[in-house]
Structures are given as structure tokens and as C-alpha cells.
Amino acid sequence: MSKDNVWNIIGSGLKLYFKNIGEFTKYMLFPVFGQILGIALIVLLTTGVLIWNPDVKTASIAVILLLSAVAPGLILFTKAFWDFMVAYGALNSMTEALLDNGKLYDLKAHNQVITKRTFRYINLLFDISVLVLISIIPFFWVIGAIFFVYFILVFQVFTFEKDISAYNCFKRSFSLIKGNFAKTFLIMIIVGLIAYYILPWILDSILETVKVNDFLRGCLEPHLTGRVNLIRITPLDVADSVISSVITFIAAGLTLPMRSVVWTLWYKNLNSGNK
């Protein structure tokens, strides 16, 4: 596989992903749906406590009731979110195993590539979060987008270069992408379109066809009526927005392995060219 051929990278990545889509999807089920169910539990249980509105004589008891309602969903969401973040590194290790052995097995064992360096990984995630927060500021949009491309391989660097610090993961990714910015950007656009536009559109079309979206609208709209009073925004608009966001999250979350496979192939090609 030529490192200069972006289409070979994407094609090989998609082939490797779809050949093992069953195992990859099974691995991602809890990290994706656990977050959704956790948030749903928080909303439903909290709403239930507020609607029930018992004869609470002290504010402290009200707080305890609300915290008791939030706790199960919060625990579920936190565990699923952590597993989702671990997957960003573990999936790279799985891809390497596929390239070396042609087989994908004992998926949870690959989590140890990350969990054995939990503190350093949390440090990496913190650094990424800071950069994301800075890039949200309009003044930094352009430069943030540029650095996003240069830092796209930080998870691969962390996974495969085990003695490197979190800070140096960014430097190493920058070094790998330097001179390959346009090709990296092209990969990002194509893979992003598949994960965040094409697949969500397909999933949304399927759910519309089988009337699942209608059922979800019917569940959400009554609870939003009376709470949404913005000009030109109706409860149905909010319900549609929530459903669309959840569909996009599911499609993008379940296809995280696809993106990880492609970026791992790109990392290995660039890394071999830098030796």
C-alpha cells in the first residue's frame, strides 16, 4: 500500500472495517447506547421526582431525592463515556492485531493498552479538551481547524509509542502530518462525510420508513409542550432536533472503529516513511 495514495488508505480501511463490522459494532454497543440510556435515565427520573412533588418540608430532602434520581443515570453515563474514550486508543490496537494476524478476538484485552496508562491518558484527554474549548472561540476557529488536522493522529501516537508523554503526542502527530496536510485533510473530509452525514442520513431514512421517528416524536412532543415558547421554534422542532442529534451520535459512535482503522493505516504509512 503506497503511503502517497489516499484512496488506497481509505479503501483498505473501509474493507478492513466492514469485514469485521460485527465484532466492532458489538464492542461499541455499550459505549454508545450506555451514554444515551444514562442521559435518558437522568431526564426521566429527575422529571418523575419533580412531577411526583411529594410533601417535602425541607430543601435538603428535595436535593437528596433529586440526587437519588440522577445517580443511576450518571453512573451509567460516566462508565459508558469512559469506555467510549478508551475505545479511541483500544481500536488502534485492534487494527494492528488485524494487520498482523488477520483476526479480531479478545476485544476487551485491547483496552489494557490504554487503561495501563490511565493517568497519562487522562492527561492527554485533558489537553485535547482545553484545545477544543479554545477552538470554540470564534477568533480561533481557523487556526483551531488547522491544528485539528495536525493533531488528528494523537490517539495513534499514544497507542503505539508507549513511552511518549501526552505533550509529545501532539508534537509527534504534528511531525507526521507535516508535509502531508492536504492528504490528511482529504481523508478527514471523506471519512467525516461518511460517519457524520451519509450514515446518519441512511439511518434516519430507515427509521422514518419504519415509523420509529414518528413514535419518538409522539413521546417527546407532549413533554416539550408548554416548556418551549421561543419564537418560530415549536415543540416538534425541538423533538426533531433531539432525534436528529441522537441518530447522528449513534451512527458516528458505532462507526468510530471505521475512522480508527483508517487513521491507524495512515499513521503506520506516515510513520514508516519517517524512519
Helices and strands as residue ranges (DSSP letters): H 6-19, H 21-52, H 59-101, G 107-111, H 112-115, H 118-136, G 138-140, H 141-150, H 154-160, H 166-177, H 181-193, I 194-198, H 199-209, H 212-224, H 235-254, H 256-273
